[in-house]
Amino acid sequence: MGRGKVELKRIENKINRQVTFSKRRSGLLKKAHEISVLCDAEVALIVFSTKGKLFHYATDSCMERILERYERYSNAERQLEATDLESRGSWSLQHAKLKARIEALERTQKHYMGEELGDLSLRELQNLEQPLDSALKHVRSRKNQLMFEAIAQLQKKDKALQDQNNILTKKVKEKEKEEEEVGQQNQGGSSSSSSSSDEASSSSYIASQHLTSLNVIRVGDLHSESYRGGGGGGAESGVDRETSINATEVGEAAAYTNSHQSNSTASAGLPPWMLSHLS
């Protein structure tokens, strides 16, 4: 059967109490050594008997180092606990202050929006009016500044567009002037060619008239010689043949001259009275 449960209470018998202390002390020291070796832990064990006798165990026999570490840790824990308590109290106080401030800001915001003004006195209303007037002045000043900046930007753009328009207008005028000069040069060349053609047609017309008069004079001389000689039919036939040949030559020359004259006149664009005179 297993061991029964031992009731934990003070042993009244002094001898039994001393025996139990000796047994359990040895087991406790053994357990401390085992946990130090198995778990690589720093263990310090201190036991005082009822008579005040000291029994202790320390890992690697470094009781002082372990105790110093324990003391530092204990002090840090105590300071942390104290700081935590202070911070909790401070947080509570800060929470109350912040809550009151939030409520005050909410009331002020409602007042600025024109709400809940019935409970305000005359002085409070005046104090509320002053920051509103100041804020309104700042808003208007900022608005005017933005408007002036926008107007200045528009004026700059307008000036730039006017400069571009002037440049384009100048280029268009220069282009038109160049085209006008080219047209005048072309017109001067056509007029000089027409005048040269008129001079050629006039000279050809004068030459044809002169040739016609010479042929007519020659025919008249032949007729007069035939009448003066009083020759026979052979002389007459010769004169008639020569006359017909000269007349034919004269007609061909006149036809050529007239055709050349009409072409030249048409190309030169002479007025109608000159055309009728030449024809």
Long-range contacts (C-beta under 8 A, 24 or more apart in sequence): 17-50, 18-50, 21-49, 21-50, 25-55, 29-55, 29-57, 32-57, 33-57, 42-66, 42-69, 44-70, 194-267, 194-268, 194-269, 195-268, 197-264, 197-267, 197-268, 198-264, 198-268, 198-270, 200-264, 201-260, 201-261, 201-264, 201-265, 201-268, 204-257, 204-260, 204-261, 204-264, 205-257, 205-261, 205-278, 207-257, 208-253, 208-254, 208-256, 208-257, 208-258, 208-261, 211-250, 211-253, 212-250, 212-253, 212-254, 215-246, 215-247, 215-249, 215-250, 216-250, 218-246, 219-243, 219-246, 219-247
